[in-house]
Amino acid sequence: MTVGAFFAGGGISFRKQGISLGAQIVLWIIALALFGYGAYVTFVYGSQG
């Protein structure tokens, strides 16, 4: 989840630097995938405690 947030922050800063839209989209897809996976793992394994 932290890595996903890191990628999302990178996507925002890259947008200010003016990189191509395609690269931004790829970064956002990676960010959302990692964030979603982290949230899923946290929810599934955290609720078993």
mmCIF entry with sequence, helices, sheets and N, C-alpha, C, O atoms, coordinates in Angstrom:
data_MODEL
# 
_entry.id   MODEL 
# 
_entity.id                         1 
_entity.type                       polymer 
_entity.pdbx_number_of_molecules   1 
# 
_entity_poly.entity_id                      1 
_entity_poly.type                           'polypeptide(L)' 
_entity_poly.nstd_linkage                   no 
_entity_poly.nstd_monomer                   no 
_entity_poly.pdbx_seq_one_letter_code       MTVGAFFAGGGISFRKQGISLGAQIVLWIIALALFGYGAYVTFVYGSQG 
_entity_poly.pdbx_seq_one_letter_code_can   MTVGAFFAGGGISFRKQGISLGAQIVLWIIALALFGYGAYVTFVYGSQG 
_entity_poly.pdbx_strand_id                 A 
# 
loop_
_entity_poly_seq.entity_id 
_entity_poly_seq.num 
_entity_poly_seq.mon_id 
_entity_poly_seq.hetero 
1 1  MET n 
1 2  THR n 
1 3  VAL n 
1 4  GLY n 
1 5  ALA n 
1 6  PHE n 
1 7  PHE n 
1 8  ALA n 
1 9  GLY n 
1 10 GLY n 
1 11 GLY n 
1 12 ILE n 
1 13 SER n 
1 14 PHE n 
1 15 ARG n 
1 16 LYS n 
1 17 GLN n 
1 18 GLY n 
1 19 ILE n 
1 20 SER n 
1 21 LEU n 
1 22 GLY n 
1 23 ALA n 
1 24 GLN n 
1 25 ILE n 
1 26 VAL n 
1 27 LEU n 
1 28 TRP n 
1 29 ILE n 
1 30 ILE n 
1 31 ALA n 
1 32 LEU n 
1 33 ALA n 
1 34 LEU n 
1 35 PHE n 
1 36 GLY n 
1 37 TYR n 
1 38 GLY n 
1 39 ALA n 
1 40 TYR n 
1 41 VAL n 
1 42 THR n 
1 43 PHE n 
1 44 VAL n 
1 45 TYR n 
1 46 GLY n 
1 47 SER n 
1 48 GLN n 
1 49 GLY n 
# 
_struct_asym.id          A 
_struct_asym.entity_id   1 
# 
loop_
_struct_conf.conf_type_id 
_struct_conf.id 
_struct_conf.pdbx_PDB_helix_id 
_struct_conf.beg_label_comp_id 
_struct_conf.beg_label_asym_id 
_struct_conf.beg_label_seq_id 
_struct_conf.pdbx_beg_PDB_ins_code 
_struct_conf.end_label_comp_id 
_struct_conf.end_label_asym_id 
_struct_conf.end_label_seq_id 
_struct_conf.pdbx_end_PDB_ins_code 
_struct_conf.beg_auth_comp_id 
_struct_conf.beg_auth_asym_id 
_struct_conf.beg_auth_seq_id 
_struct_conf.end_auth_comp_id 
_struct_conf.end_auth_asym_id 
_struct_conf.end_auth_seq_id 
_struct_conf.pdbx_PDB_helix_class 
_struct_conf.details 
_struct_conf.pdbx_PDB_helix_length 
HELX_P HELX_P1 AA1 THR A 2  ? GLN A 17 ? THR A 2  GLN A 17 1 ? 16 
HELX_P HELX_P2 AA2 LEU A 21 ? GLY A 46 ? LEU A 21 GLY A 46 1 ? 26 
# 
_struct_conf_type.id          HELX_P 
_struct_conf_type.criteria    ? 
_struct_conf_type.reference   ? 
# 
loop_
_atom_site.group_PDB 
_atom_site.id 
_atom_site.type_symbol 
_atom_site.label_atom_id 
_atom_site.label_alt_id 
_atom_site.label_comp_id 
_atom_site.label_asym_id 
_atom_site.label_entity_id 
_atom_site.label_seq_id 
_atom_site.pdbx_PDB_ins_code 
_atom_site.Cartn_x 
_atom_site.Cartn_y 
_atom_site.Cartn_z 
_atom_site.occupancy 
_atom_site.B_iso_or_equiv 
_atom_site.pdbx_formal_charge 
_atom_site.auth_seq_id 
_atom_site.auth_comp_id 
_atom_site.auth_asym_id 
_atom_site.auth_atom_id 
_atom_site.pdbx_PDB_model_num 
ATOM 1   N N  . MET A 1 1  ? 0.833   -1.183  0.000   1.00 0.00 ? 1  MET A N  1 
ATOM 2   C CA . MET A 1 1  ? 0.000   0.000   0.000   1.00 0.00 ? 1  MET A CA 1 
ATOM 3   C C  . MET A 1 1  ? 0.883   1.253   0.000   1.00 0.00 ? 1  MET A C  1 
ATOM 4   O O  . MET A 1 1  ? 0.592   2.228   -0.694  1.00 0.00 ? 1  MET A O  1 
ATOM 5   N N  . THR A 1 2  ? 1.951   1.216   0.776   1.00 0.00 ? 2  THR A N  1 
ATOM 6   C CA . THR A 1 2  ? 2.876   2.347   0.826   1.00 0.00 ? 2  THR A CA 1 
ATOM 7   C C  . THR A 1 2  ? 3.535   2.561   -0.529  1.00 0.00 ? 2  THR A C  1 
ATOM 8   O O  . THR A 1 2  ? 3.699   3.695   -0.978  1.00 0.00 ? 2  THR A O  1 
ATOM 9   N N  . VAL A 1 3  ? 3.910   1.460   -1.177  1.00 0.00 ? 3  VAL A N  1 
ATOM 10  C CA . VAL A 1 3  ? 4.545   1.564   -2.494  1.00 0.00 ? 3  VAL A CA 1 
ATOM 11  C C  . VAL A 1 3  ? 3.575   2.164   -3.501  1.00 0.00 ? 3  VAL A C  1 
ATOM 12  O O  . VAL A 1 3  ? 3.971   2.971   -4.343  1.00 0.00 ? 3  VAL A O  1 
ATOM 13  N N  . GLY A 1 4  ? 2.310   1.776   -3.419  1.00 0.00 ? 4  GLY A N  1 
ATOM 14  C CA . GLY A 1 4  ? 1.301   2.337   -4.314  1.00 0.00 ? 4  GLY A CA 1 
ATOM 15  C C  . GLY A 1 4  ? 1.155   3.834   -4.114  1.00 0.00 ? 4  GLY A C  1 
ATOM 16  O O  . GLY A 1 4  ? 1.053   4.588   -5.082  1.00 0.00 ? 4  GLY A O  1 
ATOM 17  N N  . ALA A 1 5  ? 1.144   4.269   -2.855  1.00 0.00 ? 5  ALA A N  1 
ATOM 18  C CA . ALA A 1 5  ? 1.056   5.699   -2.564  1.00 0.00 ? 5  ALA A CA 1 
ATOM 19  C C  . ALA A 1 5  ? 2.293   6.424   -3.078  1.00 0.00 ? 5  ALA A C  1 
ATOM 20  O O  . ALA A 1 5  ? 2.204   7.559   -3.547  1.00 0.00 ? 5  ALA A O  1 
ATOM 21  N N  . PHE A 1 6  ? 3.446   5.769   -2.990  1.00 0.00 ? 6  PHE A N  1 
ATOM 22  C CA . PHE A 1 6  ? 4.691   6.341   -3.504  1.00 0.00 ? 6  PHE A CA 1 
ATOM 23  C C  . PHE A 1 6  ? 4.603   6.557   -5.010  1.00 0.00 ? 6  PHE A C  1 
ATOM 24  O O  . PHE A 1 6  ? 5.004   7.607   -5.512  1.00 0.00 ? 6  PHE A O  1 
ATOM 25  N N  . PHE A 1 7  ? 4.075   5.560   -5.739  1.00 0.00 ? 7  PHE A N  1 
ATOM 26  C CA . PHE A 1 7  ? 3.905   5.691   -7.184  1.00 0.00 ? 7  PHE A CA 1 
ATOM 27  C C  . PHE A 1 7  ? 2.907   6.794   -7.523  1.00 0.00 ? 7  PHE A C  1 
ATOM 28  O O  . PHE A 1 7  ? 3.110   7.542   -8.479  1.00 0.00 ? 7  PHE A O  1 
ATOM 29  N N  . ALA A 1 8  ? 1.834   6.897   -6.746  1.00 0.00 ? 8  ALA A N  1 
ATOM 30  C CA . ALA A 1 8  ? 0.844   7.947   -6.987  1.00 0.00 ? 8  ALA A CA 1 
ATOM 31  C C  . ALA A 1 8  ? 1.482   9.319   -6.798  1.00 0.00 ? 8  ALA A C  1 
ATOM 32  O O  . ALA A 1 8  ? 1.250   10.225  -7.598  1.00 0.00 ? 8  ALA A O  1 
ATOM 33  N N  . GLY A 1 9  ? 2.278   9.477   -5.755  1.00 0.00 ? 9  GLY A N  1 
ATOM 34  C CA . GLY A 1 9  ? 2.987   10.736  -5.530  1.00 0.00 ? 9  GLY A CA 1 
ATOM 35  C C  . GLY A 1 9  ? 3.951   11.033  -6.666  1.00 0.00 ? 9  GLY A C  1 
ATOM 36  O O  . GLY A 1 9  ? 4.098   12.182  -7.083  1.00 0.00 ? 9  GLY A O  1 
ATOM 37  N N  . GLY A 1 10 ? 4.606   9.994   -7.165  1.00 0.00 ? 10 GLY A N  1 
ATOM 38  C CA . GLY A 1 10 ? 5.498   10.157  -8.311  1.00 0.00 ? 10 GLY A CA 1 
ATOM 39  C C  . GLY A 1 10 ? 4.732   10.610  -9.539  1.00 0.00 ? 10 GLY A C  1 
ATOM 40  O O  . GLY A 1 10 ? 5.208   11.462  -10.291 1.00 0.00 ? 10 GLY A O  1 
ATOM 41  N N  . GLY A 1 11 ? 3.554   10.050  -9.750  1.00 0.00 ? 11 GLY A N  1 
ATOM 42  C CA . GLY A 1 11 ? 2.724   10.440  -10.888 1.00 0.00 ? 11 GLY A CA 1 
ATOM 43  C C  . GLY A 1 11 ? 2.331   11.903  -10.818 1.00 0.00 ? 11 GLY A C  1 
ATOM 44  O O  . GLY A 1 11 ? 2.322   12.598  -11.833 1.00 0.00 ? 11 GLY A O  1 
ATOM 45  N N  . ILE A 1 12 ? 2.008   12.370  -9.625  1.00 0.00 ? 12 ILE A N  1 
ATOM 46  C CA . ILE A 1 12 ? 1.630   13.775  -9.450  1.00 0.00 ? 12 ILE A CA 1 
ATOM 47  C C  . ILE A 1 12 ? 2.823   14.683  -9.729  1.00 0.00 ? 12 ILE A C  1 
ATOM 48  O O  . ILE A 1 12 ? 2.677   15.690  -10.422 1.00 0.00 ? 12 ILE A O  1 
ATOM 49  N N  . SER A 1 13 ? 3.999   14.348  -9.202  1.00 0.00 ? 13 SER A N  1 
ATOM 50  C CA . SER A 1 13 ? 5.168   15.189  -9.410  1.00 0.00 ? 13 SER A CA 1 
ATOM 51  C C  . SER A 1 13 ? 5.617   15.157  -10.868 1.00 0.00 ? 13 SER A C  1 
ATOM 52  O O  . SER A 1 13 ? 6.078   16.169  -11.396 1.00 0.00 ? 13 SER A O  1 
ATOM 53  N N  . PHE A 1 14 ? 5.484   13.998  -11.524 1.00 0.00 ? 14 PHE A N  1 
ATOM 54  C CA . PHE A 1 14 ? 5.844   13.914  -12.940 1.00 0.00 ? 14 PHE A CA 1 
ATOM 55  C C  . PHE A 1 14 ? 4.925   14.773  -13.790 1.00 0.00 ? 14 PHE A C  1 
ATOM 56  O O  . PHE A 1 14 ? 5.353   15.341  -14.794 1.00 0.00 ? 14 PHE A O  1 
ATOM 57  N N  . ARG A 1 15 ? 3.664   14.870  -13.392 1.00 0.00 ? 15 ARG A N  1 
ATOM 58  C CA . ARG A 1 15 ? 2.726   15.684  -14.150 1.00 0.00 ? 15 ARG A CA 1 
ATOM 59  C C  . ARG A 1 15 ? 3.172   17.144  -14.134 1.00 0.00 ? 15 ARG A C  1 
ATOM 60  O O  . ARG A 1 15 ? 3.025   17.849  -15.132 1.00 0.00 ? 15 ARG A O  1 
ATOM 61  N N  . LYS A 1 16 ? 3.717   17.596  -13.008 1.00 0.00 ? 16 LYS A N  1 
ATOM 62  C CA . LYS A 1 16 ? 4.218   18.965  -12.910 1.00 0.00 ? 16 LYS A CA 1 
ATOM 63  C C  . LYS A 1 16 ? 5.460   19.149  -13.785 1.00 0.00 ? 16 LYS A C  1 
ATOM 64  O O  . LYS A 1 16 ? 5.725   20.252  -14.265 1.00 0.00 ? 16 LYS A O  1 
ATOM 65  N N  . GLN A 1 17 ? 6.218   18.075  -13.991 1.00 0.00 ? 17 GLN A N  1 
ATOM 66  C CA . GLN A 1 17 ? 7.428   18.152  -14.808 1.00 0.00 ? 17 GLN A CA 1 
ATOM 67  C C  . GLN A 1 17 ? 7.112   18.054  -16.293 1.00 0.00 ? 17 GLN A C  1 
ATOM 68  O O  . GLN A 1 17 ? 7.973   18.330  -17.128 1.00 0.00 ? 17 GLN A O  1 
ATOM 69  N N  . GLY A 1 18 ? 5.890   17.664  -16.631 1.00 0.00 ? 18 GLY A N  1 
ATOM 70  C CA . GLY A 1 18 ? 5.464   17.658  -18.022 1.00 0.00 ? 18 GLY A CA 1 
ATOM 71  C C  . GLY A 1 18 ? 5.865   16.423  -18.811 1.00 0.00 ? 18 GLY A C  1 
ATOM 72  O O  . GLY A 1 18 ? 6.190   16.538  -19.992 1.00 0.00 ? 18 GLY A O  1 
ATOM 73  N N  . ILE A 1 19 ? 5.853   15.244  -18.196 1.00 0.00 ? 19 ILE A N  1 
ATOM 74  C CA . ILE A 1 19 ? 6.110   14.024  -18.963 1.00 0.00 ? 19 ILE A CA 1 
ATOM 75  C C  . ILE A 1 19 ? 4.870   13.666  -19.776 1.00 0.00 ? 19 ILE A C  1 
ATOM 76  O O  . ILE A 1 19 ? 3.799   14.240  -19.583 1.00 0.00 ? 19 ILE A O  1 
ATOM 77  N N  . SER A 1 20 ? 5.031   12.719  -20.675 1.00 0.00 ? 20 SER A N  1 
ATOM 78  C CA . SER A 1 20 ? 3.946   12.367  -21.591 1.00 0.00 ? 20 SER A CA 1 
ATOM 79  C C  . SER A 1 20 ? 2.754   11.763  -20.853 1.00 0.00 ? 20 SER A C  1 
ATOM 80  O O  . SER A 1 20 ? 2.894   11.171  -19.783 1.00 0.00 ? 20 SER A O  1 
ATOM 81  N N  . LEU A 1 21 ? 1.585   11.931  -21.454 1.00 0.00 ? 21 LEU A N  1 
ATOM 82  C CA . LEU A 1 21 ? 0.352   11.423  -20.853 1.00 0.00 ? 21 LEU A CA 1 
ATOM 83  C C  . LEU A 1 21 ? 0.401   9.905   -20.711 1.00 0.00 ? 21 LEU A C  1 
ATOM 84  O O  . LEU A 1 21 ? -0.074  9.360   -19.714 1.00 0.00 ? 21 LEU A O  1 
ATOM 85  N N  . GLY A 1 22 ? 0.967   9.225   -21.694 1.00 0.00 ? 22 GLY A N  1 
ATOM 86  C CA . GLY A 1 22 ? 1.062   7.769   -21.655 1.00 0.00 ? 22 GLY A CA 1 
ATOM 87  C C  . GLY A 1 22 ? 1.842   7.286   -20.444 1.00 0.00 ? 22 GLY A C  1 
ATOM 88  O O  . GLY A 1 22 ? 1.443   6.329   -19.781 1.00 0.00 ? 22 GLY A O  1 
ATOM 89  N N  . ALA A 1 23 ? 2.959   7.951   -20.157 1.00 0.00 ? 23 ALA A N  1 
ATOM 90  C CA . ALA A 1 23 ? 3.776   7.569   -19.009 1.00 0.00 ? 23 ALA A CA 1 
ATOM 91  C C  . ALA A 1 23 ? 3.020   7.821   -17.707 1.00 0.00 ? 23 ALA A C  1 
ATOM 92  O O  . ALA A 1 23 ? 3.113   7.034   -16.765 1.00 0.00 ? 23 ALA A O  1 
ATOM 93  N N  . GLN A 1 24 ? 2.273   8.923   -17.660 1.00 0.00 ? 24 GLN A N  1 
ATOM 94  C CA . GLN A 1 24 ? 1.464   9.213   -16.476 1.00 0.00 ? 24 GLN A CA 1 
ATOM 95  C C  . GLN A 1 24 ? 0.422   8.126   -16.250 1.00 0.00 ? 24 GLN A C  1 
ATOM 96  O O  . GLN A 1 24 ? 0.221   7.681   -15.120 1.00 0.00 ? 24 GLN A O  1 
ATOM 97  N N  . ILE A 1 25 ? -0.242  7.698   -17.321 1.00 0.00 ? 25 ILE A N  1 
ATOM 98  C CA . ILE A 1 25 ? -1.275  6.665   -17.215 1.00 0.00 ? 25 ILE A CA 1 
ATOM 99  C C  . ILE A 1 25 ? -0.676  5.364   -16.688 1.00 0.00 ? 25 ILE A C  1 
ATOM 100 O O  . ILE A 1 25 ? -1.259  4.708   -15.825 1.00 0.00 ? 25 ILE A O  1 
ATOM 101 N N  . VAL A 1 26 ? 0.497   4.995   -17.215 1.00 0.00 ? 26 VAL A N  1 
ATOM 102 C CA . VAL A 1 26 ? 1.162   3.777   -16.751 1.00 0.00 ? 26 VAL A CA 1 
ATOM 103 C C  . VAL A 1 26 ? 1.476   3.876   -15.261 1.00 0.00 ? 26 VAL A C  1 
ATOM 104 O O  . VAL A 1 26 ? 1.250   2.928   -14.508 1.00 0.00 ? 26 VAL A O  1 
ATOM 105 N N  . LEU A 1 27 ? 1.998   5.030   -14.838 1.00 0.00 ? 27 LEU A N  1 
ATOM 106 C CA . LEU A 1 27 ? 2.309   5.225   -13.422 1.00 0.00 ? 27 LEU A CA 1 
ATOM 107 C C  . LEU A 1 27 ? 1.063   5.102   -12.558 1.00 0.00 ? 27 LEU A C  1 
ATOM 108 O O  . LEU A 1 27 ? 1.094   4.481   -11.495 1.00 0.00 ? 27 LEU A O  1 
ATOM 109 N N  . TRP A 1 28 ? -0.046  5.702   -13.023 1.00 0.00 ? 28 TRP A N  1 
ATOM 110 C CA . TRP A 1 28 ? -1.278  5.655   -12.239 1.00 0.00 ? 28 TRP A CA 1 
ATOM 111 C C  . TRP A 1 28 ? -1.837  4.239   -12.155 1.00 0.00 ? 28 TRP A C  1 
ATOM 112 O O  . TRP A 1 28 ? -2.358  3.840   -11.113 1.00 0.00 ? 28 TRP A O  1 
ATOM 113 N N  . ILE A 1 29 ? -1.733  3.472   -13.251 1.00 0.00 ? 29 ILE A N  1 
ATOM 114 C CA . ILE A 1 29 ? -2.204  2.080   -13.235 1.00 0.00 ? 29 ILE A CA 1 
ATOM 115 C C  . ILE A 1 29 ? -1.384  1.263   -12.233 1.00 0.00 ? 29 ILE A C  1 
ATOM 116 O O  . ILE A 1 29 ? -1.937  0.490   -11.451 1.00 0.00 ? 29 ILE A O  1 
ATOM 117 N N  . ILE A 1 30 ? -0.064  1.442   -12.266 1.00 0.00 ? 30 ILE A N  1 
ATOM 118 C CA . ILE A 1 30 ? 0.800   0.736   -11.318 1.00 0.00 ? 30 ILE A CA 1 
ATOM 119 C C  . ILE A 1 30 ? 0.455   1.141   -9.887  1.00 0.00 ? 30 ILE A C  1 
ATOM 120 O O  . ILE A 1 30 ? 0.360   0.297   -8.996  1.00 0.00 ? 30 ILE A O  1 
ATOM 121 N N  . ALA A 1 31 ? 0.269   2.447   -9.682  1.00 0.00 ? 31 ALA A N  1 
ATOM 122 C CA . ALA A 1 31 ? -0.038  2.953   -8.346  1.00 0.00 ? 31 ALA A CA 1 
ATOM 123 C C  . ALA A 1 31 ? -1.339  2.360   -7.817  1.00 0.00 ? 31 ALA A C  1 
ATOM 124 O O  . ALA A 1 31 ? -1.396  1.889   -6.681  1.00 0.00 ? 31 ALA A O  1 
ATOM 125 N N  . LEU A 1 32 ? -2.378  2.384   -8.640  1.00 0.00 ? 32 LEU A N  1 
ATOM 126 C CA . LEU A 1 32 ? -3.676  1.863   -8.208  1.00 0.00 ? 32 LEU A CA 1 
ATOM 127 C C  . LEU A 1 32 ? -3.619  0.360   -7.964  1.00 0.00 ? 32 LEU A C  1 
ATOM 128 O O  . LEU A 1 32 ? -4.225  -0.145  -7.019  1.00 0.00 ? 32 LEU A O  1 
ATOM 129 N N  . ALA A 1 33 ? -2.882  -0.357  -8.826  1.00 0.00 ? 33 ALA A N  1 
ATOM 130 C CA . ALA A 1 33 ? -2.774  -1.805  -8.665  1.00 0.00 ? 33 ALA A CA 1 
ATOM 131 C C  . ALA A 1 33 ? -2.060  -2.151  -7.359  1.00 0.00 ? 33 ALA A C  1 
ATOM 132 O O  . ALA A 1 33 ? -2.521  -3.006  -6.603  1.00 0.00 ? 33 ALA A O  1 
ATOM 133 N N  . LEU A 1 34 ? -0.939  -1.486  -7.098  1.00 0.00 ? 34 LEU A N  1 
ATOM 134 C CA . LEU A 1 34 ? -0.188  -1.761  -5.877  1.00 0.00 ? 34 LEU A CA 1 
ATOM 135 C C  . LEU A 1 34 ? -0.975  -1.351  -4.640  1.00 0.00 ? 34 LEU A C  1 
ATOM 136 O O  . LEU A 1 34 ? -0.981  -2.063  -3.636  1.00 0.00 ? 34 LEU A O  1 
ATOM 137 N N  . PHE A 1 35 ? -1.637  -0.199  -4.716  1.00 0.00 ? 35 PHE A N  1 
ATOM 138 C CA . PHE A 1 35 ? -2.417  0.277   -3.575  1.00 0.00 ? 35 PHE A CA 1 
ATOM 139 C C  . PHE A 1 35 ? -3.583  -0.665  -3.296  1.00 0.00 ? 35 PHE A C  1 
ATOM 140 O O  . PHE A 1 35 ? -3.857  -0.997  -2.143  1.00 0.00 ? 35 PHE A O  1 
ATOM 141 N N  . GLY A 1 36 ? -4.265  -1.093  -4.353  1.00 0.00 ? 36 GLY A N  1 
ATOM 142 C CA . GLY A 1 36 ? -5.389  -2.006  -4.200  1.00 0.00 ? 36 GLY A CA 1 
ATOM 143 C C  . GLY A 1 36 ? -4.951  -3.354  -3.652  1.00 0.00 ? 36 GLY A C  1 
ATOM 144 O O  . GLY A 1 36 ? -5.623  -3.932  -2.797  1.00 0.00 ? 36 GLY A O  1 
ATOM 145 N N  . TYR A 1 37 ? -3.819  -3.855  -4.145  1.00 0.00 ? 37 TYR A N  1 
ATOM 146 C CA . TYR A 1 37 ? -3.302  -5.133  -3.662  1.00 0.00 ? 37 TYR A CA 1 
ATOM 147 C C  . TYR A 1 37 ? -2.917  -5.037  -2.182  1.00 0.00 ? 37 TYR A C  1 
ATOM 148 O O  . TYR A 1 37 ? -3.215  -5.934  -1.395  1.00 0.00 ? 37 TYR A O  1 
ATOM 149 N N  . GLY A 1 38 ? -2.258  -3.949  -1.821  1.00 0.00 ? 38 GLY A N  1 
ATOM 150 C CA . GLY A 1 38 ? -1.870  -3.745  -0.431  1.00 0.00 ? 38 GLY A CA 1 
ATOM 151 C C  . GLY A 1 38 ? -3.080  -3.654  0.484   1.00 0.00 ? 38 GLY A C  1 
ATOM 152 O O  . GLY A 1 38 ? -3.083  -4.218  1.579   1.00 0.00 ? 38 GLY A O  1 
ATOM 153 N N  . ALA A 1 39 ? -4.110  -2.941  0.032   1.00 0.00 ? 39 ALA A N  1 
ATOM 154 C CA . ALA A 1 39 ? -5.333  -2.810  0.821   1.00 0.00 ? 39 ALA A CA 1 
ATOM 155 C C  . ALA A 1 39 ? -6.024  -4.166  0.966   1.00 0.00 ? 39 ALA A C  1 
ATOM 156 O O  . ALA A 1 39 ? -6.538  -4.501  2.033   1.00 0.00 ? 39 ALA A O  1 
ATOM 157 N N  . TYR A 1 40 ? -6.029  -4.939  -0.122  1.00 0.00 ? 40 TYR A N  1 
ATOM 158 C CA . TYR A 1 40 ? -6.642  -6.271  -0.100  1.00 0.00 ? 40 TYR A CA 1 
ATOM 159 C C  . TYR A 1 40 ? -5.928  -7.179  0.895   1.00 0.00 ? 40 TYR A C  1 
ATOM 160 O O  . TYR A 1 40 ? -6.572  -7.835  1.714   1.00 0.00 ? 40 TYR A O  1 
ATOM 161 N N  . VAL A 1 41 ? -4.606  -7.218  0.826   1.00 0.00 ? 41 VAL A N  1 
ATOM 162 C CA . VAL A 1 41 ? -3.832  -8.064  1.730   1.00 0.00 ? 41 VAL A CA 1 
ATOM 163 C C  . VAL A 1 41 ? -4.043  -7.630  3.178   1.00 0.00 ? 41 VAL A C  1 
ATOM 164 O O  . VAL A 1 41 ? -4.218  -8.466  4.064   1.00 0.00 ? 41 VAL A O  1 
ATOM 165 N N  . THR A 1 42 ? -4.026  -6.319  3.413   1.00 0.00 ? 42 THR A N  1 
ATOM 166 C CA . THR A 1 42 ? -4.231  -5.800  4.766   1.00 0.00 ? 42 THR A CA 1 
ATOM 167 C C  . THR A 1 42 ? -5.606  -6.186  5.289   1.00 0.00 ? 42 THR A C  1 
ATOM 168 O O  . THR A 1 42 ? -5.745  -6.585  6.445   1.00 0.00 ? 42 THR A O  1 
ATOM 169 N N  . PHE A 1 43 ? -6.616  -6.068  4.446   1.00 0.00 ? 43 PHE A N  1 
ATOM 170 C CA . PHE A 1 43 ? -7.986  -6.374  4.857   1.00 0.00 ? 43 PHE A CA 1 
ATOM 171 C C  . PHE A 1 43 ? -8.156  -7.863  5.138   1.00 0.00 ? 43 PHE A C  1 
ATOM 172 O O  . PHE A 1 43 ? -8.721  -8.242  6.164   1.00 0.00 ? 43 PHE A O  1 
ATOM 173 N N  . VAL A 1 44 ? -7.669  -8.709  4.227   1.00 0.00 ? 44 VAL A N  1 
ATOM 174 C CA . VAL A 1 44 ? -7.863  -10.154 4.359   1.00 0.00 ? 44 VAL A CA 1 
ATOM 175 C C  . VAL A 1 44 ? -7.077  -10.712 5.546   1.00 0.00 ? 44 VAL A C  1 
ATOM 176 O O  . VAL A 1 44 ? -7.635  -11.418 6.385   1.00 0.00 ? 44 VAL A O  1 
ATOM 177 N N  . TYR A 1 45 ? -5.788  -10.395 5.615   1.00 0.00 ? 45 TYR A N  1 
ATOM 178 C CA . TYR A 1 45 ? -4.966  -10.971 6.671   1.00 0.00 ? 45 TYR A CA 1 
ATOM 179 C C  . TYR A 1 45 ? -5.115  -10.220 7.986   1.00 0.00 ? 45 TYR A C  1 
ATOM 180 O O  . TYR A 1 45 ? -4.931  -10.799 9.057   1.00 0.00 ? 45 TYR A O  1 
ATOM 181 N N  . GLY A 1 46 ? -5.449  -8.929  7.914   1.00 0.00 ? 46 GLY A N  1 
ATOM 182 C CA . GLY A 1 46 ? -5.636  -8.153  9.131   1.00 0.00 ? 46 GLY A CA 1 
ATOM 183 C C  . GLY A 1 46 ? -6.903  -8.551  9.871   1.00 0.00 ? 46 GLY A C  1 
ATOM 184 O O  . GLY A 1 46 ? -6.956  -8.450  11.097  1.00 0.00 ? 46 GLY A O  1 
ATOM 185 N N  . SER A 1 47 ? -7.921  -9.001  9.150   1.00 0.00 ? 47 SER A N  1 
ATOM 186 C CA . SER A 1 47 ? -9.196  -9.339  9.780   1.00 0.00 ? 47 SER A CA 1 
ATOM 187 C C  . SER A 1 47 ? -9.176  -10.730 10.415  1.00 0.00 ? 47 SER A C  1 
ATOM 188 O O  . SER A 1 47 ? -10.097 -11.087 11.150  1.00 0.00 ? 47 SER A O  1 
ATOM 189 N N  . GLN A 1 48 ? -8.136  -11.512 10.136  1.00 0.00 ? 48 GLN A N  1 
ATOM 190 C CA . GLN A 1 48 ? -8.062  -12.857 10.710  1.00 0.00 ? 48 GLN A CA 1 
ATOM 191 C C  . GLN A 1 48 ? -7.489  -12.833 12.124  1.00 0.00 ? 48 GLN A C  1 
ATOM 192 O O  . GLN A 1 48 ? -7.747  -13.737 12.919  1.00 0.00 ? 48 GLN A O  1 
ATOM 193 N N  . GLY A 1 49 ? -6.695  -11.775 12.439  1.00 0.00 ? 49 GLY A N  1 
ATOM 194 C CA . GLY A 1 49 ? -5.991  -11.551 13.681  1.00 0.00 ? 49 GLY A CA 1 
ATOM 195 C C  . GLY A 1 49 ? -6.408  -12.407 14.796  1.00 0.00 ? 49 GLY A C  1 
ATOM 196 O O  . GLY A 1 49 ? -5.868  -12.293 15.897  1.00 0.00 ? 49 GLY A O  1 
# 
